[in-house]
């Protein structure tokens, strides 16, 4: 009877994308694996968590107010939306918006106000997840950010 050839076992050292190809025991390219404390685990299957926006997204934010309440807002070229459960609810000002073809939304949180800017409309504010409205006397802006006690 012919002798069986045995392949030597190489201990698995883990994920090493920057290790040279001659280093034994390292995985350099993996798909659908997540490193864990115990080794590797299979990645979860992607599933839809919400319905789609009615139009292409032009910007979104996960905003957290003073009480710790988190809300997800998203903007399209004509409306602003709040994620309510698994569907999007319009929270646009009356009349909506008209962004330029390359226009995008920028958002910032200031206290309990979520502020939106789009370079085509005056700054918008939503308090506590309510509908957005023009901020009286505010300019238009392409980007909005906050710094302690200031909106810029």
Buried (B, 14 or more C-beta within 10 A) or exposed (E): EEEEEEEEEEEEEEBEEEBEEEEEEBBEEEEEEEEEEEEBEEEEEEEEEEEEBEEEBBBBBEBEBEEEEEBBBBBBBBBBBBBEEEEBEBBBBEEEBEBEEEBBBBBBBBEBBBBBBBBEBBBBBBEEBEBBBEBEEBEEBEEBBBEEEEBE
